[in-house]
Amino acid sequence: MTLTGGPPVLFAHRGAMAREPENTLPSFELALRLGATGLESDAWVSADGVVVLDHDGVVGPRFRRRPISAVPRAELPAHVPSLEELYAACGTDFELSLDVKDPAAFGPVVSVVRAAGVPPRTWLCHPSLSVVSRWREEAGDVRLVDSTRVSRLQDGVRGRARTLAARGIDAVNFHWQDWTPIYVDLFHEAGVHAFGWDAQTPKVLDRLLATGVDAVYGNHVDRLVAAAARLN
């Protein structure tokens, strides 16, 4: 049972990347048509303050690559969409998970999300607990996610669940191999959502969903949808 009692969110990792170029509008659009209930990407901010979606955060030919933060929006490759363009193309009726690898992008991301009216459906992720804790102080309306591994938890699973609850962090995101039903229950008891990433095969998806996680991330949208159907 998920924390909300509803079905788990099916996050299409970088869109329908198994069938379309990743992190492009066609990839995101196809993912939603195939049945994904969430989209995943990485958010960066251009030199002129535009939030764009790209995995590595660098663009340009080999040996001449530049960070997106140093390039104006108009000079970025045409396939790199802005967050505003994502909403224009796909609407807002889905959950959106963004890895905000550059903390400087957090404020601009929140501004776009608020303008679209979807803070409750936006999950902003970072691997540093101190970073997401600071973000909670800066913005109380978006969802925040602690992306980590069980092996990195100095406070243990139960301790991390209590810490996240105390700091108002909405979810924890572990690799699928880390999740057990007991761990899911510990986070749910604290009121923290449990997310699992890198779920690629039917066997892995079935195992992960059986633990009761609230969301799964995968590259193959058809497999995500089929696994959710088997769960029911």
N, C-alpha and C positions, 0 to 999 in steps of 0.2 A: 504494500500500500504506500503510495506516495504521500508526501507531507500534506498536500492539498486534498488528497482523496481522489483526484482526477488522474487522467492518463499522463505518463511521462512526456516531457518535451522531447521532440526528435530534432536535434540540432544538426543541420547539414553543414559539415565542416568545409569551410571556404565555398559554400554552395554545393551544387551537384558536380563536384570536381572530378568524379569518375567518368563524367560524360561531356563536360564543357570545361573550357579553361577556367582555372580556379580564380576566385575573387573578381569575377566579371559580372556585369548585370545579367547576361544570358545564363550564367551558372546559377545565380541567385533566383532568377525567375523560374528556371526549370526545376530547381529544388522544391519550390513551393507548389508547382503544378504536380509534382510527383508525390506530394503528401507530407513533406517536411513541415513541422509546426514551429520550427525555429531555424534561424540562420546564424552562422558563425563566421567571424572574420577578425582581422587585426586592424586597429585604427591608428593612424598617424596624422600629423598635421603638417601641411605644406608651409613653405617659407612665408606665404601671405595669409596663413591662418585658416586654410580650408581643410576640413577633416576628410581624409581619403582612406580607402580600404585596400590593403596590400599586405602580403605576408612578411616579407623581409624588411621592408622599410627603406630599400635602396633601389635606384633605377639607373638605367643607362647601360651602354655596352660594356663588355668585359674589359677590365683594367681602367675603365673611366666611369665607374659607378659612383653615384652620389647619394647621400641620404635624402629622403623625401623632405626633411626639415630644411634643406638648403635649396630646394627647387620650388619656384612658384607653380601654382596649380596649372596655369596655362601651358607650362613646359613639361608637364608629366605625360607619360604615354597615354594614348587615348583609351586604352582598355582599363585603366585604373579609375574606378568610380569614386565619386564623393559620397559621403553618407547621405547628403540631401538627395543626390541622384538615386540612391538605393530606395529611399522612401517614395520618390516620385515614380519610380518604375514598379515597385512591388507593393506599395501601400504600407500600412502599419499593422495589419492583422496577423502578426507573428511575434514570437519572442526573438530577441536579438542578443547574441553573446559576442562581446568584443574584447579581445585581448588588447589592452592599452599598454603596449610595451614601452612607449615613451610617456612618462608621467606628465610631460608638458602638454600632451594632447587631451588630458582629462577634462579640463575646463571647456575647451572648444567642443568636445564630444557632448558634454552635458548640455551645452547651449543648443546644439542641433536637436538633441533628443527632446529637450523641453519644448522647442518650437514645434516639433512634430506631435507633441502631446502624448509621448509614450514612455516616460521614466519608469513606470511600474513593469514594463515589458522589456526593459533593457538591463542586461547583466554585464557589468564591467569587471574584467578579470585582471589579476596581477599575481605574480608568484611571491611578492613580498607582503607579509602580513602588516608590517609597519606602514607600507604605502596605502593599502586598502583601508587601514584604520584611519589614516589621515584623510583619505577621500571621504570617509563617512562624516568627518567633521566639516568638510567643505560642501557636501551635498547630501541632503537627507532623503531625497526623493527617488534616486536611481537605485537599482539593485547592485550589490557588490559581491564579488566572488573571490575567495582565497584559493588560488590554484597551486597545489602542492602535491607532495607524495607522503605516504605514511612514514617512510624512512627518514624524512626530513623533520618530523614533528618532535621537537624537544620536550613538548608538554604532553605528548601522548594523544591518542584519539579522544578519549573522554575530556582531557584537559583542553584540547583544541576546540571541541564542541562548545564547552563552557565559555572559552575566550571569545569565540566568534559571536555567540549569543550576547555576551556582555558588551561587546563593541558594536553591535548592530550590523554585523556582516551577514548577508542573507544566505550565502551558500558556500560550500566547499567543493572543489573539483579535483578528484583523484583519478589517476589512471585506473582503467577497469580492473587490473590485476589486484589493486589494493582493496577493493570493496568486498565486504561480507555482509550478510544480513544484520549481524550484531553491530557492526560499525554504522550501518545506515540507521538502525534504531537509536544509537547513541546520539547522532546528530538530530534526528527527528525529535527525540525527547527534549533537546535543547531548542527546538524551533528553527533549526538550520537545514536548508535544502541540501540534498546529496546529488552531485552531478558526477558522471563518469565519462571519460574521454578515450579516444582511440579504439572504439568498438567497431571492428570492421567485418568480422565473419558472423554467420548465423549462430554458430556455437557460442561465440563470445557474447553476442547480443543477448541470447537467451539466458546465459549465466548472469550477465549484469542486470538485466531487467528483473530477474527472479529475486534479486536482493532487495528490491523496492526503491531503487533510486528514482529521483525526480526528473532526471534528464540524462540523455545519452548523446554523445557526439560521434559521428561517423562520416566516412567519405561516400558511402553507397546508400543513397536515399531509399532505393527500393528495398534494401535489406533492413533498414531502420523501420520502414512501414510494415514489412512482413513480420518482423519480430514483435512489434507492438500488437499486431493482429493476433499472433500466437499467444501472447500474454493474456488476451481476453478469452 
